[in-house]
Structures are given as C-alpha cells and as structure tokens.
C-alpha cells in the first residue's frame, strides 16, 4: 500500500478506546502497520513507536481515565517530515495529574541520579522520552491530560537498523 | 481479549530455561510472570536462569520491571541470569531501559549456558519441558528487590464520573518541546 498523499499534507487518524488494556494489542498492530505503510520511517521506528503508543496508552488507562471512561489516540503524520502521537485521558482515573505535576515527575525521573526501583515507572522516561524528539504535556479544558510526542524523520534516519544482541556479555553495572 | 503469551520452564538441573512466547503486555503480564516467581521461590539459592526470548514478539515496560525485580532476587541469592535469542526489537527495548547493562544477552542458549561456567557434578542433565502453572495475579505486585522508594504515583484520588472526550474539531498544533 503506497501513500500517494502530497508529502506536506498531514495524515491524521484518531482512535477513541474504552479504558481497557485489552484493546492495546490491536492498537499496537495498527501502529506498526500504519508507520510501516504510510510513512518513510525506518522499520526500527515502527517497532519503537509501537512501544511508545503502548506506554502512553497504558499510563492513560492506568492513571488518567476511570474504567467506563475512554482514552483517545491521535496520529498525525507529515510524510518525510515528522510523526506526532497524542494520547488524551479524561482525568477521571485514580491519579489526578496536572500538566505541572507530570512535567515535574518527568523532569525528576530524567535526572541521572534517579533510580528506577519499582516494577513500574520506566515507560514515560525510558521509552517514551528516549524515543521521542519532543514531548509535551497539556491540560484538557474538560479535565485530564494530553501527552504529545513527536519524532522527526531526519533524526530517525540517522541509524536505520535495529540493534543485535551480543555474543559476549556487556559490562555489568550493579549499584 | 487477553493478549496471547506463554511462559514455560525447561529444567536442566542447575540451569532453568524460561521460554517466553507471544506478547507480554498490560493485559497479561501480572498473571504470566507468576510462573517465574514460582520458579524462583522453588529454587531459593544459586538459580541459574536463562530467558529464551526467541518467540517473544512484544514486551512492555512493566514486563521489564518484573525482569529487573527477578534479577535482583536471583542474584541476591547467588544465582545468575542471562537472556538468549532476543529479537532485534526486543533487544532494542531491553537496551533502551538499561536491562542489557544488568543481564548479559546472547545469540544462543548454548552461549548463555556457557556464560554460567561449568555445571556442578550433581546437576542432572536430562532436559524436560514442563509447562509452568500460571498462578493467579497477585493483588499487590511482588516487592522490588531494591527497597528504594518509588515515586510512581501520588496518593490516589477519588474516581470522578467519566467525562467523555469530545470529537476533535481542530488540527493539532505542534507543541514546543517541554522537556528535551
């Protein structure tokens, strides 16, 4: 399937989901297929953004929108330029976060001295943050948050293959 | 609709190979991971464990959090851990979260086994593939090995009534970078 849209016309796809992680397998499949077929991002970035979308949605489902509510995912792609992904929650979930609160949380966890010690907490900084060129947080007027990430194609093309595992162990660092 | 994943344990005596297949995500990880916690509980000392990830298609950050926790439990009791045959996209995610700095990764289970050093004389050599019995998901996830405080979430707030998200009406205006 070839994307024949003009390269400057944004392709915009919005998906609204019930607050339920069971739908995420389908969203991951969609993300992978969409990026492979309608963008010029290297395959590595299709897999990486599959994880980014999954982590964004998991956070929105776990903390931002209550069961019975919903989350919204928006993909915006300008071919040969960038891919942007926004995930919105309704603010009805178990953790009330404002833009300022989540910005502070993100900033704190980006500090080199921060130790990720629990089961959770790696997704926002270690995956979403590492694999995005830009990340921003906005308060929704109706309540809830919008987390937006953006990746520019020119940056994604700097390395276009996935890493391979080593036959020798890497240096082991233990705190 | 729980995502398909399976964890089985191959018992090689002093070495256990954990074969993980399918996709580990938010819908199944809390249940599936119990097979490995049970294995660790049953082998409290000097467990040498290899994760065979050849047929693992996807894993999320929570899965990696569990592997990190298990690594702490196993190594604290004198055991060793290695990863074998991870697909490039899986190795990529293990690498970005830093797990490859803790757990060595190999292209084959043989290389992973060799990394543990010579087997002890008492080790049985017959291999038997035994399906692990999935345990019910715990009400509370297992405690991390490192008892550092986790500022994961602030205190829970009451759940408010659901507020539907209105249909989008305006194009997205790209946001300036906030943190990077």
Boltz contact constraints between the chains, C-beta under 6 A:
constraints:
  - contact:
      token1: [A, 14]
      token2: [B, 168]
      max_distance: 6.0
  - contact:
      token1: [A, 21]
      token2: [B, 26]
      max_distance: 6.0
  - contact:
      token1: [A, 21]
      token2: [B, 27]
      max_distance: 6.0
  - contact:
      token1: [A, 22]
      token2: [B, 1]
      max_distance: 6.0
  - contact:
      token1: [A, 22]
      token2: [B, 27]
      max_distance: 6.0
  - contact:
      token1: [A, 24]
      token2: [B, 25]
      max_distance: 6.0
  - contact:
      token1: [A, 25]
      token2: [B, 3]
      max_distance: 6.0
  - contact:
      token1: [A, 47]
      token2: [B, 89]
      max_distance: 6.0
  - contact:
      token1: [A, 51]
      token2: [B, 93]
      max_distance: 6.0
  - contact:
      token1: [A, 54]
      token2: [B, 60]
      max_distance: 6.0
  - contact:
      token1: [A, 55]
      token2: [B, 61]
      max_distance: 6.0
  - contact:
      token1: [A, 58]
      token2: [B, 26]
      max_distance: 6.0
  - contact:
      token1: [A, 66]
      token2: [B, 159]
      max_distance: 6.0
  - contact:
      token1: [A, 66]
      token2: [B, 162]
      max_distance: 6.0
  - contact:
      token1: [A, 68]
      token2: [B, 162]
      max_distance: 6.0
  - contact:
      token1: [A, 69]
      token2: [B, 162]
      max_distance: 6.0
  - contact:
      token1: [A, 70]
      token2: [B, 165]
      max_distance: 6.0
  - contact:
      token1: [A, 72]
      token2: [B, 165]
      max_distance: 6.0
  - contact:
      token1: [A, 76]
      token2: [B, 172]
      max_distance: 6.0
  - contact:
      token1: [A, 88]
      token2: [B, 165]
      max_distance: 6.0
  - contact:
      token1: [A, 90]
      token2: [B, 163]
      max_distance: 6.0
  - contact:
      token1: [A, 92]
      token2: [B, 160]
      max_distance: 6.0
  - contact:
      token1: [A, 92]
      token2: [B, 162]
      max_distance: 6.0
  - contact:
      token1: [A, 92]
      token2: [B, 163]
      max_distance: 6.0
  - contact:
      token1: [A, 94]
      token2: [B, 156]
      max_distance: 6.0
  - contact:
      token1: [A, 95]
      token2: [B, 153]
      max_distance: 6.0
  - contact:
      token1: [A, 96]
      token2: [B, 157]
      max_distance: 6.0
  - contact:
      token1: [A, 106]
      token2: [B, 179]
      max_distance: 6.0
  - contact:
      token1: [A, 115]
      token2: [B, 148]
      max_distance: 6.0
  - contact:
      token1: [A, 117]
      token2: [B, 144]
      max_distance: 6.0
  - contact:
      token1: [A, 117]
      token2: [B, 146]
      max_distance: 6.0
  - contact:
      token1: [A, 117]
      token2: [B, 148]
      max_distance: 6.0
  - contact:
      token1: [A, 117]
      token2: [B, 150]
      max_distance: 6.0
  - contact:
      token1: [A, 118]
      token2: [B, 144]
      max_distance: 6.0
  - contact:
      token1: [A, 118]
      token2: [B, 150]
      max_distance: 6.0
  - contact:
      token1: [A, 118]
      token2: [B, 152]
      max_distance: 6.0
  - contact:
      token1: [A, 119]
      token2: [B, 65]
      max_distance: 6.0
  - contact:
      token1: [A, 119]
      token2: [B, 66]
      max_distance: 6.0
  - contact:
      token1: [A, 119]
      token2: [B, 141]
      max_distance: 6.0
  - contact:
      token1: [A, 120]
      token2: [B, 62]
      max_distance: 6.0
  - contact:
      token1: [A, 120]
      token2: [B, 65]
      max_distance: 6.0
  - contact:
      token1: [A, 120]
      token2: [B, 152]
      max_distance: 6.0
  - contact:
      token1: [A, 121]
      token2: [B, 152]
      max_distance: 6.0
  - contact:
      token1: [A, 122]
      token2: [B, 61]
      max_distance: 6.0
  - contact:
      token1: [A, 122]
      token2: [B, 97]
      max_distance: 6.0
  - contact:
      token1: [A, 123]
      token2: [B, 61]
      max_distance: 6.0
  - contact:
      token1: [A, 126]
      token2: [B, 97]
      max_distance: 6.0
  - contact:
      token1: [A, 127]
      token2: [B, 61]
      max_distance: 6.0
  - contact:
      token1: [A, 130]
      token2: [B, 96]
      max_distance: 6.0
  - contact:
      token1: [A, 134]
      token2: [B, 177]
      max_distance: 6.0
  - contact:
      token1: [A, 135]
      token2: [B, 179]
      max_distance: 6.0
  - contact:
      token1: [A, 136]
      token2: [B, 175]
      max_distance: 6.0
  - contact:
      token1: [A, 136]
      token2: [B, 178]
      max_distance: 6.0
  - contact:
      token1: [A, 142]
      token2: [B, 163]
      max_distance: 6.0
  - contact:
      token1: [A, 143]
      token2: [B, 163]
      max_distance: 6.0
  - contact:
      token1: [A, 148]
      token2: [B, 175]
      max_distance: 6.0
  - contact:
      token1: [A, 162]
      token2: [B, 88]
      max_distance: 6.0
  - contact:
      token1: [A, 162]
      token2: [B, 89]
      max_distance: 6.0
  - contact:
      token1: [A, 162]
      token2: [B, 92]
      max_distance: 6.0
  - contact:
      token1: [A, 163]
      token2: [B, 91]
      max_distance: 6.0
  - contact:
      token1: [A, 163]
      token2: [B, 92]
      max_distance: 6.0
  - contact:
      token1: [A, 163]
      token2: [B, 95]
      max_distance: 6.0
  - contact:
      token1: [A, 164]
      token2: [B, 88]
      max_distance: 6.0
  - contact:
      token1: [A, 165]
      token2: [B, 86]
      max_distance: 6.0
  - contact:
      token1: [A, 165]
      token2: [B, 91]
      max_distance: 6.0
  - contact:
      token1: [A, 165]
      token2: [B, 105]
      max_distance: 6.0
  - contact:
      token1: [A, 165]
      token2: [B, 107]
      max_distance: 6.0
  - contact:
      token1: [A, 167]
      token2: [B, 107]
      max_distance: 6.0
  - contact:
      token1: [A, 167]
      token2: [B, 111]
      max_distance: 6.0
  - contact:
      token1: [A, 169]
      token2: [B, 104]
      max_distance: 6.0
  - contact:
      token1: [A, 170]
      token2: [B, 100]
      max_distance: 6.0
  - contact:
      token1: [A, 173]
      token2: [B, 101]
      max_distance: 6.0
